[in-house]
Amino acid sequence: AMKRTSLASFLAQRRDALLLLAALALLLAALLQPTVPLKRDIRNYFLVADISQSMNVTDMGSDAHPLTRMAHMQSMLRGIVSALPCGTKVSIGLFAGASIAAMYNPIEVCRNFAAIQYTIEQLDWRASWSGNSRIRSSVVSLASVLRAFPEPAQVVFFTDGEEAPLLHTFNRYNLSNFQGGDDWLLVGVGSEKGKPIPKLNEHNQLIGFWANESFAMQPGIAQISQSTMGTRDDNVANAAGDRYLSKMDEKYLISLAREINASYVRGDSIHHILDAMERQKPAKRDFAPYGIDWLLAAAAAVLLLWACLPPHPLTAAAAALRRGLRYRPSWLRRAASSNAAGASGRAKKYP
């Protein structure tokens, strides 16, 4: 009992030092970024960006700070990647013509944050390999790219929904047997107010605007057509009234999403997009490392706070009372000593 009392007294006297040592140990452990396996939903995303020339239309932002559809899309993509939790894997894809190209396989968002953000920053219409914009036909290519990934991923496809050439009976791709778009998310970018599409040269300098005939319904005269792939057309609208007015085709995107069993959301707010992504089915459910470094750091912070706080008033009062009970004045100690000596003398006198 005496040993336990002395040990408790020793620990109580060195409370602050022990708390600081424990906090330091927890912080050092947190720096190692330990993880525990935890079964949870795995959310991997294939973020596809439309880089066709209609994405250069300036109809987003505000009157004071106008933005092109491309710049607005980049802002949304940066915000989405920043909001995704660690452990999520992301790939960036490009859409042009009638096909999709993945920049890389899905990579972990926190360890590769700078690389993903750099990819988004470099999105440019000049990376396009075709002047066409065949969104409907591209879903087959998109499904093929997904199958080539080493693990499942959900699609988030950013586009203004504008087909070029415009759709008609002869160029409408039949999707009645397509089954690969389950739970994809189409994100509409742009406004429904028509704005001309700027025609830019290879130095990104404005040389005019696209003309109406460039989007003609007759395939034989369409300037953006399969026959002109790989060539450059510098013809521009001759007058303001001849400019083709581009706008986000929301009705078409909603219809296309319904046709391929996907979802649609307007991309005017990052919160709307994130909410829609949250409603997507996870790519898979499996064991994944769950970081506990934040738990260790939080425990260390509690110990540091505990070490800095004074003892509780009731605890201090109880300790003072115990000290008072153990304390005896000098006169009482002398009297007790005298009584003990007298008793000893009497014992010797009367054996």
N, C-alpha and C positions, 0 to 999 in steps of 0.2 A: 504494500500500500504506500509506503514511504517512497519507493522508487517511482510509482506511477504519479504521485504528487509532485515529486521533484522534476520529472519529465514534463508534466503539464506546466509547471512553473517556468521551466526552461523555454518551452515553446511559446508561452505567453509573453515572456520578456523579449523574445526575438520575433514577434509576429510580423512586423513590417519587413524585416530582412527576408524572412521566409516567403512572404507574399510576393516581394519583388523578384526573388529567385524563381519562383514558380511562374510568374508572368514572363520572365525572360526565356524560360524553357519553352513555354507555349509559343512565343513569338518565333523562336528559332525553328520550332517544328512547323509553324505556318509557312516559313520561308521555303520549306521543302515541297510545298504544294501537294500534300498528301491527298489521296482519293480513296473512296470506297466504292465497290461495284454496287450499282443500284439499278433495278429494272425500271425503265421509264420509256415514255414515247420518244422516239428518235425523229427529229424534224430536220430533213435535208432539203435544200431548195435549189432549183435551177431557175435563176432569174434571167429571163430572156428580154433583151432590149431591141426594139425596132430602131434601126439606124437608116431607114429610107429617107429620101430628101424631104418628104412632107413633115418629118420631125423637126425641120429647120423653121417651120412656121412660128411666128411670134404671136401667140395668143394665150399665154399663161402668165402667171404673176399678177402684178397690179399695174395701173396706169403709171404710177411713179417708178416702178421697177419691173418693166415687162421682161418676160422670159420666153425663150423658145421652148417648144415641146421637149426637145432634147435636153436642155438645161434643167427643166422641171423634172423630167424623168431621172436625170442624174442625181438631183437633190433628193428625190424620193428613195432611190436605191441606196444612197449613202446613209440616209436616216434608218432605213430598214436594216441594213447590215449592222449599224451601230446598236440597234435595239435587240438584235438576236442574242440569246444566251450562249455562253461558252458551251462547246460540245456540238453545236449546230454546224452542219457542213453546207457550204455554198459554192455554186458554180455560176459563172456569168456566161450568157450565151448571146449571140448576135443573130438578128433576123434581117435578111435582105433577099430579094427575088422570091423564090419559092422554097427556101431552105433555111435551116438553123445550124449554126456552128457553135460548139462549146469551146470556150477559151481554155478550160482545164477541167479535170474531174472535180467533183465537190471536195473542198478543203475546209478544215476546221476554222471557224470564223475568228476566234480570238488569237490563235497562234499565227494566222495569216491575214490579220486585219489590214495591215498596211498594203499588202499585195492586192487584196480585193478592192480596197478603196482606190488604189492606183488604176486598176483595170476600169473601174467606173469613170474615173476622171478622164481617161483616154478615149471614151466612146466618141465616135465621130462618123459623120455620114460618108466620109472619104474612105472608110474601111469597107464600104459596101462593095460586093462583087457583082451586083446587078442593079439596073435601074428600075426593075419591076418591084411591085409590092403585092405578092400573092399570098395573103394571110391564110386564106382557106386551104390552099394547097400545101402550105408549110406545116400543117399539123401532122402530116404523115412523116415528114422529115424530123419533126420534134420528137415524135414517139420513137423513131429509130435511134436518135441520139440518146434518149433516156435508157433504152435497152442496152446501150454500149457502156453505160456507167457501171462501175464495180458494185454499187449499192443503190437502192431505190432513192428517188428524189421527187419532190412535188414541184409542179411548174407554176411560176408566176410570170405571165407574159404581158409586157408593157407595149402597147401599140395604140395608134390613133384609129385603127380600124378601117383605114382607107386602102381599098384595092386599086392597083394600077397595072394594067388597064382596068377600067370599071367592069364589073361582072355583067355578063349577059348569058343567054342560053347556051352558047357554044363553049364558053371558057369557065363555067361554074363546075368546080371539082365535086364529084359525087362522094359524099361522106356517109351514105346510108349504112355502109358496112364497117365504118371506122369505130373501134372500141378502145382506143388508147387514151382518150382524154378524160378519164374518170377523175373527178375532183380537181382538175386543173383550175387555175384562177386567171382570167383575162382582166387586165387593168386598162381602162380607157384613159388615154392621155390627150389633152387638147380641149378646146371649147367647141360649142355647136354654132358659133358665129363664123361664117366663112372668111378666111384670110388667104391672100395669094401665097403661093409657094415660091420662095426665092430660089433663083437659079444661080449657083456659085461656081467659080472656076476652081482649079486645083489648088489655088492659094487661099481658098475660102473667101474670095472677094465677090461681091454681088455684081452680076452682069445683066440681070433682068429678072423676069418672073416667068413661070411656066404658063404656057398658053392652054386654052381649052382643048384644042385639037390634040394635045399631047395625051389627053385622057379619053379620047374618042372611043365610042363603044365598038366601032368596026375594027377588028384586029388588023385588017390590012393596012390601015392608015395610022395606027397608034405609034407614036414616037417612042413610047416606052413599051416595047414588045420583045418577043423572043428573038426576032430577027436582028434587033439592034444591040443584043447583049455583047458587051465588050467594046462597044464603040461609044463615042461621045457625041451628044447632040447639043450644040450651042444655040439653037433657035430659041428665041424668047417671044413673049407676047408683044405685039406691035402697039397695043393701046391698053389703057387701064380696063376697058370693058372686055378685052380679050383674055384677061388673066383668069386662070382657073382658080376658083375659091375652094380651099381645102377646109374641112371641119371634121371633128371627131364624129365617127359614125356609130353612135351608141346603140341605136336600134339594131344595127347589123351585128355588133359584138354580142349583144344580149341574145340575139337569134342564134349566132354561131355557138355561143356557150351552151345554150339549151340543146343544140343539135349534137354536140360531142359530150354531153353530160358534164360540162364544166360549170364554173361559177363566174359571175362578172361583178366588178366593183369599179366605180369611177375613181380615177387616181388623182383627185383634187386635194386629198388629205392623207398624210402618212398614217394617221390613226385609223381611218377607214380601211386602208390596205392591210395594216397589221391585224385588225379585228377579223378581216376576211381570211387572212392567212392562218389565224388561230383556229378558225372553223374548218380548215382543211384537215383531212385525215392525216395522221402522222405517217411518215414514210415507212416506219416499222416500229415494233416494240421489242426492246432487247436490253441486255445489261450494258450499262454505260458508266464510265468513271464519273463519280460525283465529288467535286472538290469540297474538302472540309477545312481548307485553310482559313476561310472567313469565320468558321466556328471557333477555331483555335485562337484567332486574333481577337474575337469578341470576348472569349474567356479571359485572355490576357488583360484586356481593357478593364474587365470587372475586377480582377485581382489588383490592378494598379489603383483603381478607384478605391478599393477596400483599404489598401495600404495607406492611402492619403487621408482617409477619413479618421477622425478621432474616435476613441472607444465610445460605445453607446452609454448614455448617462446612467442607465440602470446597471449596466455591467460595471461601470466605474464605481458606483455606490456600493455594489455588492463586494467588490474587491476591497474598498475602504473599510467596510464593516468587518470583513474577515481579518484585515490587518489590525483593526481595533480590538477584536476579540483575542487576538494573539498577544497584544501589547499589555505589559504590566508595569506600573510605575516602579521607580527605584525603591521607594519605602516599602512597597508590597513585596518586592523581591528580597529585601533585607530581612523583613519579618519572617518570610517563609524560610529563609536560610537559618535564622536564629531558632525558629521552632524545630527545624530539622536537626540542628546541633544539640538542642536541649533534649530532644527525644533520644538521640544517640547516647548522650551522657547518662541519662537515666537507665538506659538499657545496660550500660556497663556497670553502673552502681548496684543494680539489682539483677544479677545474673539469674 
